[in-house]
């Protein structure tokens, strides 16, 4: 299930690349989460008892996840992928767990970054800088702008995850995600209209329908159902590791379907980002490794 989740979410970067050829970016993201949110809410209504927001904390959690994780993250990601390929965007997004740990240390009393953790964060930032490979003479180049937008999208995702963590809510995870998707898609529609996007600009075709269908049903519904199950089984720290398989999937599919290759600097930058995550989450990773090792099981 973990590998399937990585494949489904890794492939989404490639399908975003395809869909952006036919859809205005923010409207594309909004339509995706219109449908996915309603489907997830339907699942939550059938499979869980506590799927509707009832308290102020419930509403605040929905608004936080919807604004930062759905609307903020995806608006910046889709705008960024207008300028950079999906495989490269996936590498930058893999910085999200590193940013999550850093935001948590600054905003949550029970989270602190050690000196080694600071080194880990520095590795992550250096990794993104290597991926961007900026030229001082052309710092406003479109590829640098695209990486900056994707980076801000990753930061929005991480910040939303941290802000929602201390909220005491009894709403089910599928219920929370479903309402957040609906709320986030509403915000995306508002910004899309403010940006001058129109449904008349959509160029309907077989690739457009295939891209939207995949992102809505596979990446937006099936993958999230897998995510809910794995979150309960292995916990958030180990589940964050899925972000480091996604760029591998995105790179392979970009090569197979679109003929795109990543530069050596992208691979080096990705390695630096992963080292940063490992340094920040070393205790949890060691505990997870002990829990799954055959030796630990025999003991």
N, C-alpha and C positions, 0 to 999 in steps of 0.2 A: 504493500500500500504506500509505503514511503517513496519507493522508486516511481510508482505510478503518479503520485502527487508531483514529484519533481518533473516528470515527463509532461504532465498536463500543464503545469504552470510555466515550465521552460519553453514549451511550444507556443505559449500565448504571446511571447515577444515577437515571434516570427509572424503569427497571424495578425498582430497589431500592425506590423510592417506592411502586410498585404492590404489590410483594411484601410489604412491611411491613404492609399491610392484612390479610394472611392468615396470616403466619408470625410466631412469636416471633423477635426480631431476631438473636440469636446462633445459634439453631438454623438459621435461614435461611442465614446465612453458612456455617455448618458443613456443611450438606447440599450447598451449592453447591460447596465445595472438596473434599468427599468424592468427588464424581463427576468434577469437573474434574481433580483430582490423579491419579486412576486412569487417566483417558484420556491425560493428558500423559505419565504413566509408560509406558503402552503404546506411545505414539509414540516415546518415548526408547529403549525397548528394541528397537524395530524399526529406527529411523533412526540410532542412534548406538552406538558401541562401548563407551563409558565412561559408563554410565548408573547404575551402582550405587555407593553410597558404600563406599570401601575403606579410607580412612585416617582418622585422627583429624580432620584438617583438613576432609575431606569431611563428616563427621558434624557438626562444629562449624558449617560453612557452612549445611548443611541446617537445623540447629536455629536459627541466627541468623535466616535468612530466614523460616523458618516461624513463629518467635515474634514477630518485629517486623513483617515485611512482610505476612504473611498474617493471623495471629491478632490481633496488636496493632492493626494498621491497620484491618482490617475490623470487628473488634468495636466499636471506637470510632466508625467511620464509620456502621455500621448503627444503633447507639444514637443517634448524633447526628441521623441522618435521620428519626428518630421525631419530631423537633422542628422541623426545617428542611427546605424542599424540596430536591430533588436538584440543581436548577440552582444554588442558592446554595452547597450543599455542594461542587459541582464547582469553584466559584471558590475556596473555601478550600483545597481539595486542590491547586489549582494552585500553592500556596506550597511544595509539597514540593521542587521543584528548588532553590529559594532556601535552604530549611532544609538540604538535602543539602550544598550548598556551605559553609554555615556550620559544620555538624557536621564536615565533612571538614577544614576549616581548624583545628579544635580538636583533632581526634583523629589526623590523618595528618600525618606529618612533611613530606611533599612538597606539601602544600596550605596556602596562606596567603591570607587575605583582606586585600586592600589597603584603604587608607582609602576609595577609591571603592566597594569592595565592601561596606564597612560601611554606606555610604549606601544601597547596593542592598538590603541586609538591612532597613534601617530603612524603606525604601519598601514592602517586602513586608509588614512588620508593620503599618505604617500602612494598607495596603490591606485587610488582614483587619479592622482596627479600623473602617474605614469600612463594610465589609460588615456587621459586627456591629451598628454604630450603637447602642452601649449607652446606656441611660438610667440615670444614676446613681441615680435613685429606684427603679428596678426592675431592678437588676443581675442578679437571679436569675431573670429571665424565661426562659421555655422556649426562645425562639429564641436568646438569648445562650448558654444552656446547650448547645443543640445545636451552635452554631458552635464553642464551646469544645471539645466532644467531637470534632468533625470536625478541628479544628486539632491536637489531641493525636494523632489518627489519622494526620494528615499528618506530624507529627513522628516518630511510630513508624516510618512507612514510610521516611523520610529517614535516621533513625538506623540502621535495619537495613541499608539499602543501603551506608552508610559502614562499618559494622562488618564486613560481609562482604567488602569490597573487598580488604583486605590478606591474606585467607586464601588460602594457596597450595593450590589444589585442581585436580585434573585431571578432575573429573566434568563431563560435558557440561552446557550450560546447560539444555536440556530436562529432563535427569535431575535437576539441582539444583532446578529449579522444581517438578517433579512431586513429589519427595520432600518439599519444603518445604510444598507444598499439603496433602499427606496429614498431615504432622506438625502444621501449623497448624490443620487442621480438627479434629484430635484435641484440641488445646488449646481450640478453640472449643466443642467438645462438653462438655468438662470444666467450663468457665466457664458454659455454658448450663445444665447440670444444677445447678451451685452457685447459680445465679440463680433456680432454680425453674421454668425453662422446661420444657415438655412437648410431645411430639409430638401429644398429644391436643388441644392448642390450635390446631393447624393447621386452617384452614378451606379444604379443597380445593375449587377451582373452576377454571374455564377461565382467568381472569386469573392465578390463583396458579400454575398449571402453565406458562402462557406466560412469566411472569416468571422462574420457576426455570429453565426450559429455556433462555431467552435468556442468563441470567447464567452458566449452567453451560457451555453448548455454544458460544455465539457469543462472549460477553465473556470466558469462562474458558478456552476451548480454541482456537477459531479466532484470536481476537485475540492470544493468547500465542504462537501459531505465527508470526503476522505479526511480533510483537515480536522473537522470536528471530532471524528473518531480517533485519529492519531493524537490529537491534543489531550484527550482523556486517557489514552493508553501510555504515552511516553512523555508527556509534559512539554512545555513551551521551549525549554532550552535545547533539548535534543531535536525538537521539530524545527528550530531555527536552522539546523544544518541543511534542510531542504533547499535553502537559498544558495547553497554552494554546489548543488547539482544542476540547478536551473540554467546557469550560464553554459554548462557543458552541453545540455540538451539544446539550448538555443543556438549555440555555435554549430553543432552537427546538423541541425535542421536548416539553418541559414545556408550552410554549404550545400546540402542535398537538394533543397527546394529552390533556393534563390541564387546559388552560385557564389555566395559571399564568404570571404575568409577573414579571419581576425589577424591582426599584426602580432608579432612576437611580444611587443610591449604590452599588449592587452593581456596576454597570458601571464607575464611577469607581474603586472598590476593586480590581476586576480589572485595570484599566489600571495602577494603582500597583504591583500584584504583578508584572505583566509587566515594568515598568520596572526593578524590583528584580532580576529574573532577568537582564535584558539587561546591567545594570551588573556583576553578579557574573560573568557568563560572556561578557563583551564580546570578549575575545581569541579564544575558540573560535568565537563567532558571526561575527566578522570573517573568520576563516580559512575558515569554512564558506561564507560569502557569496562570497569570492574563488574558492573551488574550483568553485562552480556558475555563476559569472557568465560570459556569452559572451566577454567581453573576456579574462578569465583563460584561457579555453580556447584562444583564438586565440594568445595569447602562449606 
